[in-house]
């Protein structure tokens, strides 16, 4: 499976996961295809460490802006936006040090 097919499959399940594509192709058709897949950045080989660092920083910023819930072990859910913990939709209050952890 090529990278475009992989990203298309990911997008069927998740539209928000930040994705950075690295490719040897720089033709217009592939660039437009990448844009339609809602990627964070499209880097063309050979790439520099600076370009990679910038792309990763963009992905991190996008992650920080998302209101996501993270499934943990034992059916626990962590709500990122309000730093809350839920056990089967029951709110579990946390003290400040637990929230920071």
PyMOL CGO cylinders between C-alpha atoms (Angstrom):
from pymol import cmd
from pymol.cgo import CYLINDER

trace = [
    CYLINDER, 0.00, 0.00, 0.00, 1.37, 3.42, -0.86, 0.3, 1, 1, 1, 1, 1, 1,
    CYLINDER, 1.37, 3.42, -0.86, 1.32, 6.42, 1.48, 0.3, 1, 1, 1, 1, 1, 1,
    CYLINDER, 1.32, 6.42, 1.48, -1.72, 8.04, -0.11, 0.3, 1, 1, 1, 1, 1, 1,
    CYLINDER, -1.72, 8.04, -0.11, -3.76, 4.86, 0.29, 0.3, 1, 1, 1, 1, 1, 1,
    CYLINDER, -3.76, 4.86, 0.29, -2.63, 4.53, 3.90, 0.3, 1, 1, 1, 1, 1, 1,
    CYLINDER, -2.63, 4.53, 3.90, -3.63, 8.12, 4.72, 0.3, 1, 1, 1, 1, 1, 1,
    CYLINDER, -3.63, 8.12, 4.72, -6.96, 7.63, 2.93, 0.3, 1, 1, 1, 1, 1, 1,
    CYLINDER, -6.96, 7.63, 2.93, -7.66, 4.58, 5.11, 0.3, 1, 1, 1, 1, 1, 1,
    CYLINDER, -7.66, 4.58, 5.11, -6.73, 6.52, 8.27, 0.3, 1, 1, 1, 1, 1, 1,
    CYLINDER, -6.73, 6.52, 8.27, -9.02, 9.37, 7.24, 0.3, 1, 1, 1, 1, 1, 1,
    CYLINDER, -9.02, 9.37, 7.24, -11.98, 6.99, 6.91, 0.3, 1, 1, 1, 1, 1, 1,
    CYLINDER, -11.98, 6.99, 6.91, -11.68, 6.37, 10.66, 0.3, 1, 1, 1, 1, 1, 1,
    CYLINDER, -11.68, 6.37, 10.66, -10.18, 9.62, 11.88, 0.3, 1, 1, 1, 1, 1, 1,
    CYLINDER, -10.18, 9.62, 11.88, -10.22, 13.06, 10.25, 0.3, 1, 1, 1, 1, 1, 1,
    CYLINDER, -10.22, 13.06, 10.25, -8.21, 14.84, 12.94, 0.3, 1, 1, 1, 1, 1, 1,
    CYLINDER, -8.21, 14.84, 12.94, -5.00, 12.87, 13.47, 0.3, 1, 1, 1, 1, 1, 1,
    CYLINDER, -5.00, 12.87, 13.47, -2.14, 15.12, 12.32, 0.3, 1, 1, 1, 1, 1, 1,
    CYLINDER, -2.14, 15.12, 12.32, -0.19, 13.48, 9.48, 0.3, 1, 1, 1, 1, 1, 1,
    CYLINDER, -0.19, 13.48, 9.48, 3.06, 14.61, 7.88, 0.3, 1, 1, 1, 1, 1, 1,
    CYLINDER, 3.06, 14.61, 7.88, 3.87, 12.99, 4.54, 0.3, 1, 1, 1, 1, 1, 1,
    CYLINDER, 3.87, 12.99, 4.54, 7.42, 12.58, 3.26, 0.3, 1, 1, 1, 1, 1, 1,
    CYLINDER, 7.42, 12.58, 3.26, 7.78, 11.81, -0.44, 0.3, 1, 1, 1, 1, 1, 1,
    CYLINDER, 7.78, 11.81, -0.44, 10.17, 11.88, -3.35, 0.3, 1, 1, 1, 1, 1, 1,
    CYLINDER, 10.17, 11.88, -3.35, 7.36, 13.12, -5.59, 0.3, 1, 1, 1, 1, 1, 1,
    CYLINDER, 7.36, 13.12, -5.59, 6.89, 16.83, -6.16, 0.3, 1, 1, 1, 1, 1, 1,
    CYLINDER, 6.89, 16.83, -6.16, 4.43, 16.83, -9.05, 0.3, 1, 1, 1, 1, 1, 1,
    CYLINDER, 4.43, 16.83, -9.05, 1.29, 18.95, -8.83, 0.3, 1, 1, 1, 1, 1, 1,
    CYLINDER, 1.29, 18.95, -8.83, -1.12, 15.99, -8.95, 0.3, 1, 1, 1, 1, 1, 1,
    CYLINDER, -1.12, 15.99, -8.95, 0.40, 14.36, -5.85, 0.3, 1, 1, 1, 1, 1, 1,
    CYLINDER, 0.40, 14.36, -5.85, 0.55, 17.66, -3.96, 0.3, 1, 1, 1, 1, 1, 1,
    CYLINDER, 0.55, 17.66, -3.96, -3.15, 18.32, -4.63, 0.3, 1, 1, 1, 1, 1, 1,
    CYLINDER, -3.15, 18.32, -4.63, -4.01, 14.77, -3.59, 0.3, 1, 1, 1, 1, 1, 1,
    CYLINDER, -4.01, 14.77, -3.59, -2.13, 15.30, -0.32, 0.3, 1, 1, 1, 1, 1, 1,
    CYLINDER, -2.13, 15.30, -0.32, -4.00, 18.55, 0.39, 0.3, 1, 1, 1, 1, 1, 1,
    CYLINDER, -4.00, 18.55, 0.39, -7.35, 16.78, -0.02, 0.3, 1, 1, 1, 1, 1, 1,
    CYLINDER, -7.35, 16.78, -0.02, -6.25, 14.28, 2.65, 0.3, 1, 1, 1, 1, 1, 1,
    CYLINDER, -6.25, 14.28, 2.65, -6.02, 17.05, 5.25, 0.3, 1, 1, 1, 1, 1, 1,
    CYLINDER, -6.02, 17.05, 5.25, -2.38, 16.52, 6.10, 0.3, 1, 1, 1, 1, 1, 1,
    CYLINDER, -2.38, 16.52, 6.10, -0.30, 18.87, 8.23, 0.3, 1, 1, 1, 1, 1, 1,
    CYLINDER, -0.30, 18.87, 8.23, 2.63, 19.08, 5.83, 0.3, 1, 1, 1, 1, 1, 1,
    CYLINDER, 2.63, 19.08, 5.83, 4.02, 17.44, 2.69, 0.3, 1, 1, 1, 1, 1, 1,
    CYLINDER, 4.02, 17.44, 2.69, 7.80, 17.24, 2.72, 0.3, 1, 1, 1, 1, 1, 1,
    CYLINDER, 7.80, 17.24, 2.72, 9.80, 16.45, -0.40, 0.3, 1, 1, 1, 1, 1, 1,
    CYLINDER, 9.80, 16.45, -0.40, 12.99, 14.40, -0.18, 0.3, 1, 1, 1, 1, 1, 1,
    CYLINDER, 12.99, 14.40, -0.18, 15.74, 15.12, 0.46, 0.3, 1, 1, 1, 1, 1, 1,
    CYLINDER, 15.74, 15.12, 0.46, 14.56, 16.99, 3.51, 0.3, 1, 1, 1, 1, 1, 1,
    CYLINDER, 14.56, 16.99, 3.51, 16.44, 19.00, 6.07, 0.3, 1, 1, 1, 1, 1, 1,
    CYLINDER, 16.44, 19.00, 6.07, 16.21, 18.57, 9.81, 0.3, 1, 1, 1, 1, 1, 1,
    CYLINDER, 16.21, 18.57, 9.81, 14.79, 22.11, 9.99, 0.3, 1, 1, 1, 1, 1, 1,
    CYLINDER, 14.79, 22.11, 9.99, 11.90, 21.29, 7.66, 0.3, 1, 1, 1, 1, 1, 1,
    CYLINDER, 11.90, 21.29, 7.66, 11.16, 18.10, 9.59, 0.3, 1, 1, 1, 1, 1, 1,
    CYLINDER, 11.16, 18.10, 9.59, 11.30, 19.97, 12.89, 0.3, 1, 1, 1, 1, 1, 1,
    CYLINDER, 11.30, 19.97, 12.89, 8.87, 22.61, 11.57, 0.3, 1, 1, 1, 1, 1, 1,
    CYLINDER, 8.87, 22.61, 11.57, 6.46, 19.93, 10.33, 0.3, 1, 1, 1, 1, 1, 1,
    CYLINDER, 6.46, 19.93, 10.33, 6.53, 18.13, 13.69, 0.3, 1, 1, 1, 1, 1, 1,
    CYLINDER, 6.53, 18.13, 13.69, 5.92, 21.42, 15.50, 0.3, 1, 1, 1, 1, 1, 1,
    CYLINDER, 5.92, 21.42, 15.50, 2.89, 22.05, 13.26, 0.3, 1, 1, 1, 1, 1, 1,
    CYLINDER, 2.89, 22.05, 13.26, 1.57, 18.57, 14.09, 0.3, 1, 1, 1, 1, 1, 1,
    CYLINDER, 1.57, 18.57, 14.09, 2.05, 19.16, 17.83, 0.3, 1, 1, 1, 1, 1, 1,
    CYLINDER, 2.05, 19.16, 17.83, 0.20, 22.49, 17.62, 0.3, 1, 1, 1, 1, 1, 1,
    CYLINDER, 0.20, 22.49, 17.62, -2.65, 20.78, 15.82, 0.3, 1, 1, 1, 1, 1, 1,
    CYLINDER, -2.65, 20.78, 15.82, -2.79, 18.06, 18.50, 0.3, 1, 1, 1, 1, 1, 1,
    CYLINDER, -2.79, 18.06, 18.50, -2.81, 20.67, 21.25, 0.3, 1, 1, 1, 1, 1, 1,
    CYLINDER, -2.81, 20.67, 21.25, -5.79, 22.40, 19.66, 0.3, 1, 1, 1, 1, 1, 1,
    CYLINDER, -5.79, 22.40, 19.66, -7.90, 19.23, 19.46, 0.3, 1, 1, 1, 1, 1, 1,
    CYLINDER, -7.90, 19.23, 19.46, -10.55, 18.41, 22.02, 0.3, 1, 1, 1, 1, 1, 1,
    CYLINDER, -10.55, 18.41, 22.02, -9.81, 14.71, 22.31, 0.3, 1, 1, 1, 1, 1, 1,
    CYLINDER, -9.81, 14.71, 22.31, -10.59, 11.89, 24.65, 0.3, 1, 1, 1, 1, 1, 1,
    CYLINDER, -10.59, 11.89, 24.65, -8.02, 9.19, 25.27, 0.3, 1, 1, 1, 1, 1, 1,
    CYLINDER, -8.02, 9.19, 25.27, -9.05, 5.63, 26.10, 0.3, 1, 1, 1, 1, 1, 1,
    CYLINDER, -9.05, 5.63, 26.10, -6.96, 4.25, 28.95, 0.3, 1, 1, 1, 1, 1, 1,
    CYLINDER, -6.96, 4.25, 28.95, -6.87, 0.82, 30.58, 0.3, 1, 1, 1, 1, 1, 1,
    CYLINDER, -6.87, 0.82, 30.58, -9.85, -0.57, 32.49, 0.3, 1, 1, 1, 1, 1, 1,
    CYLINDER, -9.85, -0.57, 32.49, -12.43, 1.45, 30.51, 0.3, 1, 1, 1, 1, 1, 1,
    CYLINDER, -12.43, 1.45, 30.51, -11.12, 4.79, 31.80, 0.3, 1, 1, 1, 1, 1, 1,
    CYLINDER, -11.12, 4.79, 31.80, -11.39, 7.85, 29.54, 0.3, 1, 1, 1, 1, 1, 1,
    CYLINDER, -11.39, 7.85, 29.54, -9.18, 10.95, 29.85, 0.3, 1, 1, 1, 1, 1, 1,
    CYLINDER, -9.18, 10.95, 29.85, -10.78, 14.17, 28.59, 0.3, 1, 1, 1, 1, 1, 1,
    CYLINDER, -10.78, 14.17, 28.59, -7.92, 16.38, 27.37, 0.3, 1, 1, 1, 1, 1, 1,
    CYLINDER, -7.92, 16.38, 27.37, -9.84, 19.64, 27.14, 0.3, 1, 1, 1, 1, 1, 1,
    CYLINDER, -9.84, 19.64, 27.14, -10.94, 19.72, 30.77, 0.3, 1, 1, 1, 1, 1, 1,
    CYLINDER, -10.94, 19.72, 30.77, -8.33, 17.37, 32.29, 0.3, 1, 1, 1, 1, 1, 1,
    CYLINDER, -8.33, 17.37, 32.29, -11.03, 15.02, 33.53, 0.3, 1, 1, 1, 1, 1, 1,
    CYLINDER, -11.03, 15.02, 33.53, -11.16, 11.30, 34.13, 0.3, 1, 1, 1, 1, 1, 1,
    CYLINDER, -11.16, 11.30, 34.13, -14.25, 9.16, 33.56, 0.3, 1, 1, 1, 1, 1, 1,
    CYLINDER, -14.25, 9.16, 33.56, -15.02, 5.55, 34.41, 0.3, 1, 1, 1, 1, 1, 1,
    CYLINDER, -15.02, 5.55, 34.41, -17.93, 4.36, 32.25, 0.3, 1, 1, 1, 1, 1, 1,
    CYLINDER, -17.93, 4.36, 32.25, -19.21, 7.97, 31.95, 0.3, 1, 1, 1, 1, 1, 1,
    CYLINDER, -19.21, 7.97, 31.95, -18.92, 8.55, 35.72, 0.3, 1, 1, 1, 1, 1, 1,
    CYLINDER, -18.92, 8.55, 35.72, -16.73, 11.57, 36.54, 0.3, 1, 1, 1, 1, 1, 1,
    CYLINDER, -16.73, 11.57, 36.54, -13.76, 10.85, 38.83, 0.3, 1, 1, 1, 1, 1, 1,
    CYLINDER, -13.76, 10.85, 38.83, -12.54, 13.99, 40.61, 0.3, 1, 1, 1, 1, 1, 1,
    CYLINDER, -12.54, 13.99, 40.61, -8.76, 14.48, 40.63, 0.3, 1, 1, 1, 1, 1, 1,
    CYLINDER, -8.76, 14.48, 40.63, -6.59, 16.66, 42.82, 0.3, 1, 1, 1, 1, 1, 1,
    CYLINDER, -6.59, 16.66, 42.82, -4.14, 19.11, 41.22, 0.3, 1, 1, 1, 1, 1, 1,
    CYLINDER, -4.14, 19.11, 41.22, -1.12, 16.78, 41.46, 0.3, 1, 1, 1, 1, 1, 1,
    CYLINDER, -1.12, 16.78, 41.46, -3.08, 13.91, 39.88, 0.3, 1, 1, 1, 1, 1, 1,
    CYLINDER, -3.08, 13.91, 39.88, -4.20, 16.17, 37.03, 0.3, 1, 1, 1, 1, 1, 1,
    CYLINDER, -4.20, 16.17, 37.03, -0.62, 17.28, 36.38, 0.3, 1, 1, 1, 1, 1, 1,
    CYLINDER, -0.62, 17.28, 36.38, 0.53, 13.67, 36.36, 0.3, 1, 1, 1, 1, 1, 1,
]
cmd.load_cgo(trace, "trace")
